[in-house]
Amino acid sequence: MAQPVTKAIFPVAGLGTRFLPATKANPKEMLPIVDKPLIQYAVEEAIKAGITELIFVTSSSKRAIEDHFDTNFELEYRLQQQGKTELLDMVQKIVPKGVDCIYVRQPQALGLGHAVLCARQVVGNYPFAVLLADDLIDANTPCLTQMMKIYHETESSVIAVEKIASEDSEKYGVIAVDQNWRGQGPIQAIVEKPKPQDAPSNLAVVGRYILTAKIFEHLAKVPPGRGGEIQLTDAIASLLKEQKAMGIQFDGIRYDCGSKLGYMQATITLGLRHPELGAEFRAFLQEAVS
């Protein structure tokens, strides 16, 4: 029987240079999509999938993330005094009871693999999830929940993938699969940012992983790549030599909120669905584009 996955790593130490100057003093993970910061969407997805330990790999400039998931006594007191019970309840439930937040510093920006490795002592010998807040995945069944099902069926690592245009392969890790692929199955190989002519498929890795603790051994020994960074993709490629890993094309839509266009698309999509302002926002957009 597979060990339960209750720990999730959120690598949030990046500088967010694509959103400067907005991210000069504010973490990119705290940029709002309507009325919630990006990181909260990823955290909510993790909690719905059964995660109870949220491990944030941060840097010295990310204190706003810690503050967001901490208690704000003054704010809660004022909301209570003003009788704003709905807002008070919302603030207090950002981190539900029974869920713990743990913060680990990444001393240098040495890649996603290095960020995950920084959490090794906290994770221990347990399977864990990795969620990249930049990838906001809109799905009826949360992406990580879909992946948990595959994990429990196969007792192996699981990686979320989606189809991409061949010319975009140099932006992603790309997996190789066998001819029986029908939306999920064993990963035969994985390559970091291949040229289009060298890509093994059109299935690219997105920011959701479930990994066994064995990955830490491979992260510790994989040689640094371009820019001295330790790539998680390279460690997974090494892991595949001794453990199976599954790929899954999740049911949902991914918005690349690390890009300005993806961020705007997510804002519009979720804004149209917002219970308070969706109808007015839709009317405004229709008028604006007419």
N, C-alpha and C positions, 0 to 999 in steps of 0.2 A: 504494500500500500504506500502511495507516494506521501512524502512529508508535506504537511500543509504549508502553503506560502503565506506568510504573515508579515514579511518585511519588504519594503520597497525603497529603492534608492532614487532620489531626485537630484540629478546633477544640475546645479544652479549657479556655478561659479563663473560662467562666461561673462564677457564684457558687454555683449549686446551692441557691437559697433555698427551693425546695419540699421540701428534705430537712433543713432546719435542725431541731434543732441538730447533727445528725450531720455536716453539711458545714461546720460552723464552723471546724474546723481540718483537715479531711480533704477532699480534692477529691471531688466526687460521682462522677467517673470512676473513682475507686479504691474505691468501694463494691463489696463482693464479691457475686457471684452464685455461691453455694455456696463454691468455693475459688479463684476467679479474679476479679480486678477487672473491672468493665465495660469499661474501655479495652482490656484484653487480648483480649477477644472480638472487638472491632473490628479490632485489629492482626492477629490470627490470620486473620481473614477476608481482610484486605488481602494478607497474605503468600501465602495460598493462591491468590490471583488473580494473583500474579506481581509484586507491589509489592516494591521493594528499597530505597526511600527513604521513611522515615516522618517526616513533617513535623508536629510538634506546635506548634500556636499556643497559647501558654500565658500565664499571668499570674504575678505574684510569689508567689501563694499555692499554686502547683501544683508545688512542688519534689518532692513525693512521686511524681509521675508520672515525672519524670526519674530519680529514684532507683530506681523499680521496673524501668525498662528499662536501668539501668546495671549494671555488675558490682559485686557485694558480696563483696569479698575475704575479709572475716572470716567471713561466713556460709558461703561455699564451702569455706574452710579447715576450719571446724568440722565441716561435713557430711562432708568427705573423711576427717578424722581419726576420726570416729565410724562410718565405713563405710556411711553412708547414701547409697549410690551412686544409687539411683533418685531421691531428692530432689535430689541434686546435679545430676543430668542434667536434671531438670525446670527447675531454676533457671537453668542455663546455656543452656537452649534457649528461654528467653522471647524472646530476640532471636537468631534463627539467624545463622550465619556468612553473610556476603554481604549482610546487611541493615543499613542505617545509620539512626540516629536523629538528627534535626535539630530544634532547638528555636528557636522564634521568639516573641518577646514581642508581645502585643497590649496597647499602653499604655492603651487605654480600651475599655470594653465597648460597642462601637458597632454590634453586630449581626453576624450570620453573614457577610454580604457583606464587612464590614470585616475580619473574622477571616481570610477567604480572601485578601483583598487584601494582608494583612500578609505572606503567604508568596510574594508575586509574585517577589521577587528570587531566592528559592531555587528556585522552579519553573522560571523562565525561559520559553522559548518552546516548552514541551512540554505535551502533554495530561496531565491528572492526575485523580486521584479525590479525592472528599471523603467522609469517613465520620463520622457523628455517633454517638458511643458510646452516647448515650441510647437510640438505636434498636437494640436487640439483635434480630437477625434469625436465627431458627432455621430452617435449610434444609439439605436433603441436599446440594444443590449450592450453595455459598455465593452470596449475592445478588450480590456484586461480580463473581464469576466468570460468572454469568448475564449480567450487564451487559457484561462484556468481549466476549462473543460478539457481541452486537449492535453494539458499538463497531467491532469489526474488520470486520463485514459492511457497515456503513454509513459508517464513517470520520467519525462525527459525535458530538456530545455525547449522553449517555444519562442519563436520570433515572428513578429507581425510584419507582413509584406504587402505591397500593393503594386499593381502594374504601372509602369512608367513609359514615356516615350523613349525610344532608344537613344536619342541625342542627349537625354538627361542622365545617362548612366554614370557620368563622371562626378555627379553630386552625391551618390549613394553607395552603400554596400549592396551588392547584387548577388542573389543566390542562384545556384544550379539545382535543378530538380529532375526527376526521371519522367519518362513518358506517361506515367500513370497519374500525374498531377491533376487534381480536380479541385483546386482551391485550398488544399492542405496536404501535407505529406512530409516525408523525411527530406532534409536538406542534404544534398550531395556535396556541395562546396559553397563557399562564400568568398567574394572578392571585393576589396575596398576600392571604390571609385574607378572602375575599369573604363577604358575607352570604348565607345560604342561597338567597334569591331571586335573587341575582346570580351564583351559582356556575355556571361553564360546564359542569360535569360533577360526578360524584361520585368523581372520581379525584384523590387527594391525594398530594402529594410527601412522601416519607419520606427519612430521612437517608442516602441513597446517591446520589452523582453521579459521572459521568465528564464532564469538561469540557475543551474546547479552550482553549489559552492566550488566545484572543481574548476570553474572558470578562473578563480583567483590564482591558482597555480600557473595557469597559462598567461594571465596578465602579468605576473611577476617575472616571467622569463621571455616574453615576446619582445623582440628588438624594436626600439623606437622607429617610427616611420618619418615621413616628411615633417620638417620643423621640430624634430625631436619628440613628437607626440606618440603616445601609446594608444593604438587603435583597438577598440573593442572588437571590431570586425576581424582583425588579425588574430586575436585571442580565440574567438569563436572558431575560426578556420583551424586553429591548432586543436581546440577541444574536439572537433569533429573526428579527429583521428582515433579518439578513444571513447567518445560518447555520441549517442544519437541526439540530433536536435530536429525539431519539427518547425515547419513554416506554416503560416496560416494567412490567407487573404481574408482579412476581417470584413465583417458586414457593417459598413459605415462610410463616412466621408471624412478624410483627413484635410485639415487646413494647416498649411505651413506658416505658422504665426511667427516664425523667425524671419519671414520676408514681409515687406510692407503690403504687397498685394494679398497674400494669404491672410494677413492680419485684418485687412479691410474686409475681405470676403467673409471671414468668421464673424466679424462685428455686425455686418449686414444680416447674415443668416440668423444669428441668435437674436439680433435686435428685432427682426420681423416676427420672431416667435415669442418675444417677451410679453408676459401676461398684462403688464401695466401699459406699455407704450407701443406694442406691436402694431395695432390697428392704425394709430396716428402716424407711426413711422412709415408704414406701407403707403398711406395716402401721400405723405411728403415725398417719398421716392417716386411715386407715379407722377406727381406734379413736376418734380425736378427733371425727370427724363423725358417728359412729353414735349 
